[in-house]
Amino acid sequence: MTENTLKLEILKQLEKLNEDEQRRVLQLIQSMQERSKRGTPGKDLLSFAGLISESDLSEMEQSIEQDCEKVNTDKW
């Protein structure tokens, strides 16, 4: 399906909806656009690369392995 065909199909289906449903579709589209705007591009974070010491990284890795990779089946 080409981009133009897709747009036409969306418009065709949108016309079948009542006004309330169309508003909900609009809200969905707007929320999808907002989600895509969140976050910081990776290139803006490169200045932080290498700032955590090797010993701190090792300690973090050990903590994750010890505490985060366990499943307690009795809790659920």
N, CA, C and O of each residue as an XYZ file, in Angstrom:
304
protein
N       0.854     -1.173      0.000
C       0.000      0.000      0.000
C       0.900      1.236      0.000
O       1.765      1.369      0.866
N       0.710      2.120     -0.938
C       1.522      3.331     -1.011
C       1.073      4.324      0.056
O       0.001      4.181      0.644
N       1.901      5.321      0.294
C       1.579      6.327      1.313
C       0.269      7.040      1.001
O      -0.556      7.241      1.892
N       0.075      7.422     -0.255
C      -1.163      8.115     -0.642
C      -2.376      7.206     -0.495
O      -3.432      7.648     -0.044
N      -2.232      5.938     -0.873
C      -3.332      4.983     -0.733
C      -3.693      4.807      0.732
O      -4.870      4.745      1.085
N      -2.681      4.727      1.580
C      -2.906      4.577      3.014
C      -3.651      5.781      3.573
O      -4.603      5.626      4.338
N      -3.223      6.966      3.197
C      -3.894      8.188      3.673
C      -5.351      8.232      3.217
O      -6.242      8.587      3.989
N      -5.580      7.876      1.986
C      -6.950      7.873      1.466
C      -7.819      6.860      2.207
O      -8.977      7.143      2.513
N      -7.269      5.691      2.496
C      -8.013      4.667      3.228
C      -8.328      5.131      4.646
O      -9.423      4.890      5.155
N      -7.374      5.793      5.275
C      -7.612      6.325      6.625
C      -8.734      7.348      6.592
O      -9.635      7.311      7.430
N      -8.686      8.260      5.633
C      -9.734      9.277      5.508
C     -11.098      8.644      5.226
O     -12.119      9.076      5.763
N     -11.100      7.633      4.393
C     -12.353      6.937      4.054
C     -12.961      6.305      5.300
O     -14.164      6.418      5.536
N     -12.135      5.644      6.091
C     -12.618      5.011      7.309
C     -13.018      6.058      8.355
O     -13.982      5.859      9.095
N     -12.290      7.152      8.417
C     -12.585      8.222      9.366
C     -13.960      8.844      9.098
O     -14.683      9.201     10.028
N     -14.301      8.965      7.836
C     -15.596      9.538      7.470
C     -16.765      8.676      7.942
O     -17.878      9.180      8.094
N     -16.533      7.404      8.171
C     -17.589      6.497      8.621
C     -17.870      6.626     10.115
O     -18.886      6.135     10.608
N     -16.968      7.286     10.826
C     -17.118      7.410     12.279
C     -17.972      8.619     12.635
O     -18.019      9.605     11.898
N     -18.646      8.526     13.779
C     -19.395      9.696     14.229
C     -18.427     10.715     14.831
O     -17.237     10.438     14.981
N     -18.941     11.881     15.169
C     -18.082     12.971     15.632
C     -17.294     12.599     16.895
O     -16.111     12.922     17.005
N     -17.937     11.931     17.833
C     -17.255     11.531     19.068
C     -16.103     10.568     18.763
O     -15.015     10.694     19.325
N     -16.347      9.627     17.889
C     -15.307      8.660     17.518
C     -14.151      9.358     16.789
O     -12.985      9.014     16.983
N     -14.491     10.341     15.952
C     -13.450     11.084     15.252
C     -12.582     11.869     16.238
O     -11.368     11.967     16.061
N     -13.212     12.426     17.277
C     -12.445     13.140     18.313
C     -11.492     12.188     19.033
O     -10.358     12.552     19.344
N     -11.958     10.969     19.293
C     -11.102      9.973     19.950
C      -9.920      9.599     19.060
O      -8.803      9.414     19.544
N     -10.175      9.488     17.758
C      -9.084      9.204     16.821
C      -8.084     10.359     16.827
O      -6.874     10.134     16.829
N      -8.578     11.573     16.832
C      -7.709     12.752     16.884
C      -6.860     12.737     18.153
O      -5.660     13.006     18.100
N      -7.476     12.426     19.288
C      -6.731     12.355     20.547
C      -5.653     11.270     20.487
O      -4.546     11.462     20.990
N      -5.977     10.146     19.877
C      -4.999      9.071     19.728
C      -3.813      9.541     18.886
O      -2.659      9.315     19.250
N      -4.097     10.186     17.777
C      -3.030     10.680     16.900
C      -2.159     11.681     17.647
O      -0.932     11.631     17.558
N      -2.797     12.594     18.385
C      -2.037     13.592     19.129
C      -1.172     12.949     20.212
O      -0.034     13.367     20.425
N      -1.700     11.945     20.890
C      -0.908     11.285     21.928
C       0.256     10.512     21.313
O       1.330     10.437     21.910
N       0.058      9.940     20.139
C       1.140      9.234     19.449
C       2.242     10.219     19.055
O       3.425      9.889     19.140
N       1.865     11.412     18.630
C       2.853     12.418     18.251
C       3.625     12.901     19.477
O       4.831     13.135     19.395
N       2.948     13.050     20.598
C       3.613     13.483     21.828
C       4.619     12.444     22.290
O       5.720     12.793     22.715
N       4.251     11.160     22.211
C       5.162     10.093     22.630
C       6.430     10.103     21.803
O       7.516      9.846     22.322
N       6.299     10.400     20.517
C       7.477     10.378     19.655
C       8.393     11.566     19.935
O       9.562     11.536     19.551
N       7.894     12.608     20.594
C       8.701     13.787     20.903
C       9.446     13.645     22.227
O      10.354     14.431     22.502
N       9.090     12.671     23.047
C       9.715     12.512     24.354
C      11.137     12.015     24.216
O      11.526     11.425     23.208
N      11.900     12.275     25.270
C      13.245     11.729     25.311
C      14.279     12.702     24.791
O      13.965     13.791     24.310
N      15.503     12.277     24.901
C      16.644     13.071     24.479
C      17.397     12.287     23.409
O      17.678     11.103     23.596
N      17.720     12.920     22.311
C      18.474     12.215     21.280
C      19.818     11.719     21.827
O      20.456     12.399     22.630
N      20.232     10.559     21.397
C      21.471      9.963     21.872
C      22.683     10.862     21.681
O      23.578     10.889     22.526
N      22.716     11.596     20.576
C      23.872     12.465     20.319
C      24.011     13.542     21.392
O      25.117     14.021     21.642
N      22.904     13.931     22.030
C      22.961     14.927     23.100
C      23.490     14.340     24.404
O      23.852     15.081     25.318
N      23.536     13.019     24.492
C      24.001     12.352     25.707
C      25.460     11.917     25.632
O      26.024     11.470     26.631
N      26.075     12.043     24.461
C      27.453     11.576     24.287
C      28.442     12.271     25.218
O      29.476     11.693     25.556
N      28.150     13.486     25.635
C      29.075     14.195     26.531
C      29.179     13.507     27.891
O      30.127     13.755     28.636
N      28.224     12.653     28.218
C      28.239     11.935     29.497
C      28.987     10.606     29.417
O      29.229      9.970     30.443
N      29.351     10.186     28.217
C      30.021      8.894     28.029
C      31.337      8.870     28.796
O      32.135      9.804     28.724
N      31.545      7.776     29.535
C      32.794      7.587     30.257
C      32.876      8.265     31.603
O      33.930      8.225     32.239
N      31.809      8.887     32.061
C      31.851      9.609     33.336
C      31.703      8.691     34.549
O      32.073      9.087     35.654
N      31.177      7.489     34.377
C      31.012      6.562     35.496
C      32.259      5.681     35.567
O      32.683      5.099     34.569
N      32.830      5.596     36.755
C      34.060      4.828     36.916
C      33.808      3.336     36.718
O      32.686      2.854     36.871
N      34.875      2.617     36.374
C      34.783      1.164     36.183
C      34.297      0.467     37.445
O      33.499     -0.467     37.372
N      34.778      0.918     38.612
C      34.370      0.273     39.870
C      32.890      0.505     40.147
O      32.201     -0.395     40.627
N      32.398      1.703     39.848
C      30.970      1.975     40.032
C      30.130      1.139     39.069
O      29.079      0.620     39.444
N      30.596      1.011     37.834
C      29.876      0.197     36.851
C      29.826     -1.262     37.296
O      28.798     -1.925     37.160
N      30.927     -1.748     37.819
C      30.987     -3.124     38.293
C      30.021     -3.329     39.464
O      29.318     -4.337     39.530
N      29.997     -2.376     40.370
C      29.093     -2.461     41.518
C      27.627     -2.439     41.068
O      26.799     -3.178     41.601
N      27.318     -1.602     40.101
C      25.957     -1.532     39.575
C      25.568     -2.855     38.920
O      24.458     -3.352     39.112
N      26.495     -3.417     38.147
C      26.233     -4.676     37.467
C      25.976     -5.793     38.474
O      25.064     -6.599     38.287
N      26.771     -5.847     39.536
C      26.580     -6.867     40.564
C      25.229     -6.714     41.255
O      24.537     -7.701     41.506
N      24.860     -5.483     41.557
C      23.571     -5.236     42.209
C      22.411     -5.677     41.330
O      21.444     -6.264     41.814
N      22.511     -5.397     40.057
C      21.451     -5.800     39.122
C      21.357     -7.314     39.065
O      20.263     -7.874     39.126
N      22.492     -7.972     38.950
C      22.492     -9.434     38.869
C      21.940    -10.067     40.146
O      21.224    -11.066     40.082
N      22.266     -9.498     41.297
C      21.835    -10.072     42.574
C      20.364     -9.793     42.877
O      19.655    -10.665     43.381
N      19.911     -8.594     42.575
C      18.598     -8.177     43.052
C      17.511     -8.061     41.986
O      16.325     -8.130     42.308
N      17.888     -7.891     40.747
C      16.883     -7.627     39.714
C      16.567     -8.827     38.841
O      15.580     -8.804     38.107
N      17.361     -9.854     38.898
C      17.145    -10.973     37.993
C      16.496    -12.159     38.692
O      16.587    -13.292     38.221
N      15.844    -11.893     39.813
C      15.200    -12.964     40.565
C      13.688    -12.837     40.433
O      13.143    -11.733     40.403
N      13.033    -13.965     40.356
C      11.581    -13.998     40.314
C      11.105    -14.702     41.567
O      11.472    -15.849     41.823
N      10.285    -14.014     42.349
C       9.737    -14.580     43.553
C       8.307    -14.996     43.251
O       7.399    -14.165     43.239
N       8.113    -16.280     43.007
C       6.792    -16.769     42.607
C       5.778    -16.701     43.743
O       4.575    -16.767     43.490
N       6.231    -16.570     44.981
C       5.320    -16.480     46.123
C       4.686    -15.103     46.254
O       3.681    -14.953     46.950
N       5.242    -14.116     45.613
C       4.737    -12.730     45.718
C       3.543    -12.480     44.818
O       2.811    -11.515     45.037
N       3.323    -13.304     43.823
C       2.227    -13.070     42.882
C       1.171    -14.060     43.118
O       0.149    -14.047     42.433
